[in-house]
Amino acid sequence: MPRPKKDIEKNNKDATTKSGRGRKKELATVTGMKDILPQDQAYWQKVRAVAQKAADDYGYGLLETPILEMTDLFVRGVGKQTDIVDKEMFAFTDQGGDNLCLRPEATAAAVRAYIQHGMLNQSQPVKFFYAGPMFRHEKPQSGRSRQFYQFGFEAIGEIHPALDAQLILLGWSCLNELGLESTVQLNSIGCPECREKYKQELIKYYKSHSKQLCESCKKRLLKNPMRILDCKEEGCRALRDEAPQILDYLDEECKKHFMKVLEYLDEINLPYVVNPYVVRGLDYYTRTIFEYWSNDDEVGKSALGGGGRYDGLVEILGGREATPAVGLAMGMDRIIAKMREKNILVPEMKYDIFVAQLGEPAKKKAMALYERLRSIEDLHPAQAFYKDNLKSQLEVANKLKVKFTLILGQKEIGDGTILLRDMDGGIQEVINFNDIEEEIRTRIKKYRTSKIVSLASGDEDELSDKKAKRKNREEDGIVAGEEDDQEHEVIEAEEHYDDLMGGEDSF
């Protein structure tokens, strides 16, 4: 049934709340979310490329899960008592009555995919790589946004401690490749059985000091006492020094597993610190857990990533009992912020050649040529076909710092040629139009291998000398040889370029 017109008008009016007389409220991004602009993309592309290479090197296949998932997936998987589920999820009921949410993390979704698609029957472990946005409704601040980005790795179906060490190395190597020095903060929180004994001792300790706890930790004492160890408030940090430590409560199997992980890390000389106060904030973790702290972040205020084992999550979400798994997630926003803070520069896209044109027929022919150049492997052409003025096009070419520019005008179309301009020396050469692709391949290859690339021997002053010498020869009646013919072509190209720049409006 159609909605009454009055309701529609009221909703439209509410959606365009006025901030002043006759002025509508400006539309902007949602609080805690941001645009990633073109000028910022070089950093994001670099981080994704490093992560993708690591995934390829270690055999992790790309998994893309929906941004929307059933709310129950995270209630059961992440834990009802966690801050993420209790306070931070973007959850809602859709028009069909389904309880949905924007994914707050990716591990539970990866496990859901593993179960749903019957990957238990594949060779184990099944290894996933992912990269994308996550959503948590928390207070926006430095290093925390409501829409943030992560890349991560998940290995499901294998319990060997070598896999823990490999995952830890994988995340550390990505940071190292990006120029960030970090140390792994490592702990073991054991299995559910030995952890339960530890929790009872921890609650007993903190209850005797409850007056010194911050308000958040007083609530954690009842819901998730191990998170008190991770609190950054000074009062709570002081109390933890005398608190019981989980490593003293590990059973023999958990202790043996943790010691094996340490042995592998020692063998590969990975920098780590055994930190009994690292606990992570998700209920599904077991045994090995870890975080990556920048070397200038002594308290882990903004961890660059983290992960651990989650040997019970597959069973919790309906899969086979006792299916082991381990994974990690890296915070792309925090990594990029740290790279900027450290003044780590990321090379932007480098264009090799610019295609310029003058006149409508030349524009059409140049557009077809540009598509042919795009098909050349490892060649990066650029253009500004929306500009008619040649001078304006060359300004774009200079801004992009291209080595060569191709110039096509009315005369070139008639002659079946094209001008090739060296943007460093400002020298032109006439090239047969049908040979241009092979010519470009050759010139770019020489340029990239740091060989001398010269469209004419010498610089602008030498070219002027050649013009003068040729004039003298012509006056003396001297006939030019083959080398002089080539020189003549370069001079003619230079003179024609001057004509183009001086009289381009006639095209």
C-alpha positions as CSV (number, residue, x, y, z in Angstrom):
1,M,0.0,0.0,0.0
2,P,1.5,3.4,-1.0
3,R,2.6,5.7,1.9
4,P,0.5,8.8,2.4
5,K,2.0,11.9,0.8
6,K,2.1,13.7,4.2
7,D,4.3,11.0,5.7
8,I,6.7,11.2,2.7
9,E,6.9,15.0,3.0
10,K,7.5,14.8,6.8
11,N,10.4,12.3,6.3
12,N,11.9,14.4,3.6
13,K,11.7,17.4,5.9
14,D,13.4,15.5,8.8
15,A,16.1,14.3,6.4
16,T,17.0,17.9,5.5
17,T,17.0,19.5,8.9
18,K,17.7,23.2,8.6
19,S,20.8,24.6,10.3
20,G,19.6,28.2,9.8
21,R,16.9,30.2,8.2
22,G,16.5,29.1,4.6
23,R,19.6,26.9,4.8
24,K,19.7,23.0,4.7
25,K,22.1,21.0,6.8
26,E,25.2,20.1,4.8
27,L,25.6,16.4,4.0
28,A,28.8,14.9,5.3
29,T,30.2,11.5,6.3
30,V,28.7,9.6,9.2
31,T,30.4,10.3,12.6
32,G,33.4,8.1,13.0
33,M,33.7,7.2,9.3
34,K,35.8,8.9,6.6
35,D,36.5,9.1,2.9
36,I,39.7,7.7,1.6
37,L,40.7,10.3,-1.1
38,P,42.7,9.6,-4.3
39,Q,45.7,11.4,-3.0
40,D,45.8,9.0,0.0
41,Q,45.4,5.8,-2.0
42,A,49.1,5.2,-2.5
43,Y,49.5,4.2,1.2
44,W,46.4,2.0,1.1
45,Q,47.5,0.3,-2.1
46,K,51.0,-0.3,-0.7
47,V,49.7,-1.9,2.5
48,R,47.3,-4.1,0.5
49,A,50.1,-5.1,-1.9
50,V,52.4,-6.2,0.9
51,A,49.6,-8.2,2.5
52,Q,48.7,-9.8,-0.8
53,K,52.3,-10.8,-1.4
54,A,52.6,-12.4,2.0
55,A,49.3,-14.3,1.4
56,D,50.6,-15.5,-1.9
57,D,54.0,-16.5,-0.5
58,Y,52.4,-18.6,2.3
59,G,49.5,-20.0,0.3
60,Y,46.6,-18.1,1.9
61,G,43.6,-17.8,-0.5
62,L,41.5,-14.6,-0.7
63,L,38.2,-14.9,1.1
64,E,35.5,-12.2,0.7
65,T,32.6,-12.5,3.1
66,P,29.5,-10.2,3.2
67,I,29.7,-7.0,5.2
68,L,26.2,-7.9,6.6
69,E,26.0,-11.0,8.7
70,M,23.5,-12.5,11.1
71,T,23.9,-10.8,14.5
72,D,23.8,-14.2,16.2
73,L,27.1,-15.2,14.4
74,F,29.0,-12.6,16.5
75,V,26.9,-13.1,19.7
76,R,27.8,-16.8,19.7
77,G,31.3,-16.4,18.2
78,V,32.8,-13.3,19.7
79,G,31.0,-13.6,23.1
80,K,27.9,-11.9,24.6
81,Q,29.8,-10.4,27.4
82,T,32.5,-8.7,25.2
83,D,32.4,-5.0,24.6
84,I,32.1,-5.6,20.9
85,V,28.8,-7.5,21.2
86,D,27.5,-5.7,24.3
87,K,28.1,-2.1,23.2
88,E,29.7,-1.7,19.8
89,M,27.8,-3.6,17.1
90,F,25.8,-1.8,14.4
91,A,22.9,-4.2,14.7
92,F,19.3,-3.9,13.4
93,T,16.2,-5.8,12.3
94,D,15.6,-5.7,8.5
95,Q,12.3,-5.5,6.7
96,G,12.0,-9.3,6.7
97,G,12.5,-9.6,10.4
98,D,16.1,-10.9,10.3
99,N,18.5,-9.6,13.0
100,L,21.6,-8.4,11.1
101,C,24.7,-6.4,11.8
102,L,27.7,-4.9,10.1
103,R,30.6,-7.2,10.7
104,P,32.7,-6.0,13.6
105,E,35.5,-8.5,12.8
106,A,36.3,-11.1,10.3
107,T,37.3,-14.3,12.1
108,A,33.8,-15.5,13.0
109,A,32.7,-14.8,9.4
110,A,35.7,-16.9,8.1
111,V,34.7,-19.8,10.3
112,R,31.1,-19.5,9.2
113,A,32.3,-19.8,5.6
114,Y,34.5,-22.8,6.5
115,I,31.5,-24.6,8.0
116,Q,28.9,-23.5,5.5
117,H,30.9,-24.6,2.4
118,G,32.0,-28.0,3.8
119,M,35.7,-27.1,3.9
120,L,36.2,-29.8,6.6
121,N,36.5,-32.2,3.7
122,Q,39.4,-30.3,2.0
123,S,43.1,-30.7,2.8
124,Q,43.7,-29.1,6.2
125,P,44.5,-26.5,7.2
126,V,42.3,-24.3,5.1
127,K,44.1,-21.0,4.8
128,F,42.2,-17.7,4.2
129,F,43.4,-14.1,3.5
130,Y,41.0,-11.2,3.7
131,A,41.1,-7.4,3.6
132,G,38.2,-5.0,4.0
133,P,36.1,-2.7,6.3
134,M,34.9,-3.6,9.7
135,F,32.4,-1.6,11.9
136,R,32.2,-0.9,15.6
137,H,30.1,1.8,17.3
138,E,32.7,3.1,19.7
139,K,33.7,6.7,20.6
140,P,35.8,8.0,17.6
141,Q,39.3,9.0,18.6
142,S,42.9,8.7,17.4
143,G,43.4,5.2,16.1
144,R,39.7,4.2,16.5
145,S,37.0,4.8,13.9
146,R,33.5,3.4,13.5
147,Q,34.5,2.1,10.1
148,F,38.0,0.8,10.0
149,Y,40.0,-1.5,7.8
150,Q,41.8,-4.8,8.5
151,F,43.7,-7.4,6.6
152,G,44.2,-10.8,8.1
153,F,45.1,-14.4,7.8
154,E,43.2,-17.5,9.2
155,A,44.4,-21.1,9.2
156,I,41.6,-23.6,10.2
157,G,42.1,-27.3,10.9
158,E,45.7,-27.6,12.3
159,I,47.0,-27.5,15.9
160,H,50.8,-27.7,15.3
161,P,52.6,-24.8,17.2
162,A,54.7,-24.2,14.0
163,L,51.6,-22.7,12.5
164,D,51.3,-20.3,15.4
165,A,54.9,-19.2,14.9
166,Q,54.4,-18.9,11.1
167,L,51.3,-16.6,11.6
168,I,53.2,-14.5,14.1
169,L,56.1,-14.1,11.6
170,L,53.7,-13.3,8.8
171,G,52.2,-10.3,10.5
172,W,55.6,-9.1,11.8
173,S,57.1,-9.4,8.3
174,C,54.3,-7.3,6.8
175,L,55.1,-4.5,9.2
176,N,58.8,-4.8,8.6
177,E,58.2,-4.7,4.8
178,L,56.3,-1.4,5.3
179,G,59.2,0.1,7.2
180,L,57.7,-0.2,10.7
181,E,59.8,-1.7,13.5
182,S,57.7,-3.7,16.0
183,T,57.9,-6.2,18.8
184,V,55.6,-9.1,19.3
185,Q,53.9,-9.1,22.7
186,L,53.2,-12.8,23.4
187,N,51.2,-14.8,25.9
188,S,49.2,-18.0,26.4
189,I,45.8,-17.9,28.0
190,G,45.6,-21.7,28.0
191,C,42.5,-23.9,27.3
192,P,39.1,-23.3,28.9
193,E,39.8,-25.7,31.7
194,C,43.0,-24.2,33.0
195,R,41.8,-20.7,32.3
196,E,38.7,-21.2,34.5
197,K,40.9,-21.9,37.5
198,Y,42.9,-18.8,36.8
199,K,39.8,-16.6,36.5
200,Q,38.6,-17.6,40.0
201,E,42.0,-16.5,41.5
202,L,41.9,-13.3,39.5
203,I,38.4,-12.4,40.7
204,K,39.4,-13.1,44.2
205,Y,42.4,-10.8,43.9
206,Y,40.6,-7.9,42.3
207,K,37.6,-8.1,44.6
208,S,40.0,-7.3,47.5
209,H,41.1,-4.2,45.6
210,S,37.8,-3.3,44.0
211,K,37.8,0.3,45.3
212,Q,40.9,1.0,43.3
213,L,39.4,-0.1,40.0
214,C,38.1,2.3,37.4
215,E,34.3,2.1,36.6
216,S,34.8,0.1,33.5
217,C,36.9,-2.5,35.3
218,K,34.4,-2.8,38.1
219,K,31.9,-4.0,35.4
220,R,34.6,-6.3,33.8
221,L,35.2,-8.0,37.2
222,L,31.7,-9.4,36.9
223,K,31.6,-10.1,33.1
224,N,35.2,-10.6,31.8
225,P,37.8,-10.3,34.6
226,M,40.8,-11.0,32.3
227,R,40.2,-7.7,30.5
228,I,41.1,-5.8,33.6
229,L,44.8,-6.8,32.9
230,D,44.5,-4.9,29.6
231,C,43.2,-1.7,31.1
232,K,45.2,1.4,30.4
233,E,44.1,3.4,33.4
234,E,47.0,4.1,35.8
235,G,45.2,2.8,38.9
236,C,44.3,-0.5,37.3
237,R,47.8,-0.9,35.7
238,A,49.4,-0.5,39.2
239,L,47.2,-3.3,40.6
240,R,48.1,-5.8,38.0
241,D,51.7,-6.0,39.0
242,E,50.6,-8.2,42.0
243,A,47.8,-10.0,40.2
244,P,48.0,-13.7,39.5
245,Q,49.6,-14.6,36.1
246,I,48.0,-17.0,33.7
247,L,51.3,-18.7,32.8
248,D,51.3,-20.2,36.3
249,Y,48.0,-21.9,35.8
250,L,48.6,-23.6,32.4
251,D,48.2,-27.3,32.3
252,E,51.0,-29.5,30.8
253,E,49.6,-29.6,27.3
254,C,49.1,-25.8,27.0
255,K,52.5,-25.2,28.6
256,K,54.2,-27.6,26.1
257,H,52.4,-25.9,23.2
258,F,53.5,-22.5,24.3
259,M,57.1,-23.5,24.8
260,K,57.2,-25.0,21.3
261,V,56.0,-21.7,19.8
262,L,58.8,-19.8,21.6
263,E,61.4,-22.3,20.3
264,Y,60.3,-21.6,16.7
265,L,60.4,-17.8,17.2
266,D,63.8,-18.1,18.8
267,E,65.1,-20.1,15.9
268,I,64.0,-17.4,13.4
269,N,65.3,-14.5,15.6
270,L,61.9,-12.8,15.8
271,P,61.8,-10.0,18.4
272,Y,59.2,-10.9,21.1
273,V,58.4,-10.3,24.7
274,V,56.4,-12.7,26.9
275,N,53.8,-10.4,28.3
276,P,51.3,-12.0,30.8
277,Y,49.1,-8.9,30.6
278,V,48.2,-9.4,26.9
279,V,44.7,-11.0,27.0
280,R,42.9,-9.8,23.8
281,G,39.2,-8.8,24.0
282,L,37.4,-11.7,22.3
283,D,36.0,-14.8,24.1
284,Y,37.0,-17.3,21.4
285,Y,40.8,-17.1,22.0
286,T,42.7,-20.1,23.4
287,R,46.3,-20.8,24.1
288,T,48.7,-18.6,22.0
289,I,47.7,-14.9,21.8
290,F,49.8,-12.0,20.5
291,E,49.9,-8.3,19.6
292,Y,52.2,-6.2,17.5
293,W,53.4,-3.1,19.3
294,S,55.4,-0.4,17.5
295,N,58.9,0.0,19.1
296,D,58.0,3.5,20.2
297,D,54.7,2.3,21.9
298,E,55.8,0.9,25.3
299,V,52.4,0.3,26.7
300,G,50.5,-0.9,23.7
301,K,48.1,2.0,23.5
302,S,47.6,1.5,19.8
303,A,48.5,-2.1,18.8
304,L,49.1,-2.4,15.1
305,G,47.5,-5.9,15.0
306,G,47.1,-9.1,16.9
307,G,45.6,-12.6,16.9
308,G,45.9,-16.0,18.4
309,R,44.4,-19.5,18.6
310,Y,40.7,-20.1,18.6
311,D,40.5,-23.9,18.9
312,G,36.8,-24.0,20.1
313,L,35.2,-21.5,17.7
314,V,34.4,-23.9,14.9
315,E,32.5,-26.1,17.3
316,I,30.7,-23.1,18.9
317,L,29.4,-22.1,15.5
318,G,28.1,-25.6,14.6
319,G,31.1,-27.2,13.1
320,R,33.0,-30.3,14.0
321,E,34.1,-30.7,17.6
322,A,37.7,-29.8,18.6
323,T,38.6,-28.2,15.2
324,P,41.8,-26.2,15.9
325,A,42.5,-22.8,14.3
326,V,44.7,-19.8,14.5
327,G,44.7,-16.3,12.9
328,L,45.6,-12.7,13.0
329,A,44.2,-9.3,12.0
330,M,46.2,-6.1,11.2
331,G,44.8,-2.6,11.6
332,M,45.3,-0.9,8.2
333,D,44.3,2.6,9.5
334,R,46.8,2.4,12.4
335,I,49.5,1.1,10.2
336,I,49.1,3.9,7.7
337,A,48.9,6.5,10.5
338,K,52.2,5.1,11.9
339,M,53.8,5.2,8.5
340,R,52.9,8.8,8.1
341,E,54.1,9.6,11.6
342,K,57.5,8.0,10.7
343,N,57.6,10.0,7.4
344,I,57.7,6.7,5.5
345,L,57.2,7.7,1.9
346,V,55.3,5.6,-0.6
347,P,56.0,6.0,-4.3
348,E,53.0,7.1,-6.2
349,M,52.0,5.9,-9.6
350,K,54.7,6.7,-12.2
351,Y,53.5,7.4,-15.7
352,D,55.9,6.7,-18.6
353,I,54.3,8.5,-21.5
354,F,51.7,11.1,-22.2
355,V,49.5,11.2,-25.4
356,A,48.7,14.8,-26.6
357,Q,46.6,15.8,-29.5
358,L,45.6,18.9,-31.4
359,G,42.4,19.0,-33.4
360,E,39.3,16.9,-33.5
361,P,40.6,14.3,-36.1
362,A,43.8,13.9,-34.1
363,K,41.8,13.5,-30.8
364,K,39.9,10.6,-32.2
365,K,43.0,8.9,-33.6
366,A,44.9,9.6,-30.3
367,M,42.2,7.9,-28.3
368,A,42.5,4.7,-30.4
369,L,46.3,4.9,-30.0
370,Y,46.0,5.3,-26.2
371,E,44.0,2.0,-26.0
372,R,46.8,0.2,-27.9
373,L,49.4,1.7,-25.5
374,R,47.4,0.5,-22.5
375,S,47.7,-3.1,-23.7
376,I,51.5,-3.0,-23.6
377,E,52.6,-4.8,-20.5
378,D,54.2,-2.7,-17.7
379,L,53.6,0.5,-19.6
380,H,51.8,3.3,-17.9
381,P,50.4,5.9,-20.3
382,A,48.5,9.1,-19.4
383,Q,46.3,11.6,-21.3
384,A,44.1,14.6,-21.0
385,F,41.7,14.2,-24.0
386,Y,39.2,16.5,-22.3
387,K,41.6,19.4,-23.1
388,D,42.0,20.9,-26.6
389,N,44.8,23.3,-25.9
390,L,48.2,21.7,-26.5
391,K,50.0,23.9,-23.9
392,S,47.5,22.8,-21.3
393,Q,48.1,19.2,-22.1
394,L,51.8,19.6,-21.8
395,E,51.4,21.2,-18.4
396,V,49.6,18.0,-17.3
397,A,52.4,15.9,-18.8
398,N,55.0,18.0,-16.8
399,K,53.0,17.7,-13.6
400,L,52.9,13.9,-14.0
401,K,56.7,13.9,-14.7
402,V,56.5,11.6,-17.7
403,K,59.7,10.9,-19.7
404,F,58.1,11.1,-23.1
405,T,55.1,12.7,-24.8
406,L,53.5,11.7,-28.1
407,I,52.0,14.6,-30.0
408,L,49.5,14.1,-32.8
409,G,48.3,16.9,-35.0
410,Q,46.7,17.5,-38.4
411,K,50.0,17.4,-40.3
412,E,51.0,14.1,-38.6
413,I,47.8,12.5,-39.6
414,G,48.4,13.4,-43.2
415,D,52.0,12.2,-43.1
416,G,51.3,9.0,-41.2
417,T,53.7,10.1,-38.4
418,I,53.7,11.3,-34.8
419,L,56.0,13.5,-32.8
420,L,57.9,11.9,-29.9
421,R,59.1,14.5,-27.4
422,D,61.7,13.9,-24.7
423,M,60.3,15.9,-21.8
424,D,63.7,16.2,-20.0
425,G,65.5,17.9,-22.9
426,G,62.5,19.2,-24.8
427,I,63.7,17.6,-28.1
428,Q,61.3,16.1,-30.7
429,E,61.7,13.4,-33.2
430,V,59.3,12.3,-36.1
431,I,58.3,8.7,-35.8
432,N,56.3,6.5,-38.3
433,F,52.9,6.2,-36.7
434,N,52.7,2.4,-37.3
435,D,56.1,1.9,-35.6
436,I,55.3,3.9,-32.5
437,E,54.5,0.9,-30.1
438,E,57.7,-0.9,-30.7
439,E,59.6,2.4,-30.5
440,I,58.1,3.2,-27.2
441,R,58.9,-0.3,-25.8
442,T,62.6,0.2,-26.8
443,R,62.8,3.8,-25.4
444,I,61.2,3.0,-22.1
445,K,63.3,-0.1,-21.6
446,K,66.5,1.9,-22.2
447,Y,65.3,4.6,-19.9
448,R,64.4,2.2,-17.0
449,T,67.8,0.5,-17.2
450,S,69.5,3.8,-16.9
451,K,71.1,3.7,-20.3
452,I,71.6,7.0,-22.2
453,V,68.4,7.9,-23.9
454,S,68.8,10.6,-26.5
455,L,66.5,11.5,-29.3
456,A,69.4,13.5,-30.8
457,S,73.0,13.6,-29.7
458,G,73.4,16.5,-27.3
459,D,71.3,19.1,-25.6
460,E,69.3,22.1,-26.7
461,D,72.5,24.2,-27.3
462,E,74.0,21.5,-29.5
463,L,70.7,21.3,-31.5
464,S,70.9,25.1,-32.1
465,D,74.5,24.6,-33.4
466,K,73.3,21.8,-35.7
467,K,70.6,24.1,-37.2
468,A,73.2,26.8,-37.8
469,K,75.7,24.3,-39.4
470,R,73.0,22.9,-41.6
471,K,72.1,26.3,-42.8
472,N,75.7,27.0,-43.7
473,R,76.0,23.7,-45.5
474,E,72.9,24.5,-47.6
475,E,74.3,27.9,-48.4
476,D,77.6,26.2,-49.5
477,G,75.7,23.6,-51.6
478,I,76.8,20.6,-49.5
479,V,74.6,17.6,-49.7
480,A,73.8,15.9,-46.4
481,G,74.6,12.2,-45.8
482,E,72.4,9.6,-44.0
483,E,73.4,10.9,-40.6
484,D,72.6,14.4,-41.6
485,D,69.2,13.2,-42.9
486,Q,68.4,11.9,-39.4
487,E,69.6,15.1,-37.9
488,H,67.4,17.0,-40.4
489,E,64.4,15.0,-39.2
490,V,65.0,16.0,-35.6
491,I,65.4,19.7,-36.6
492,E,62.2,19.6,-38.6
493,A,60.4,18.0,-35.7
494,E,61.7,20.8,-33.4
495,E,60.6,23.5,-35.9
496,H,57.2,21.8,-36.4
497,Y,56.7,21.6,-32.6
498,D,57.4,25.4,-32.5
499,D,54.8,25.9,-35.2
500,L,52.3,23.8,-33.2
501,M,52.8,25.8,-30.0
502,G,52.7,29.0,-31.9
503,G,49.7,28.4,-34.1
504,E,47.7,25.6,-32.4
505,D,44.5,27.6,-32.5
506,S,44.3,27.1,-36.2
507,F,43.8,23.3,-35.8
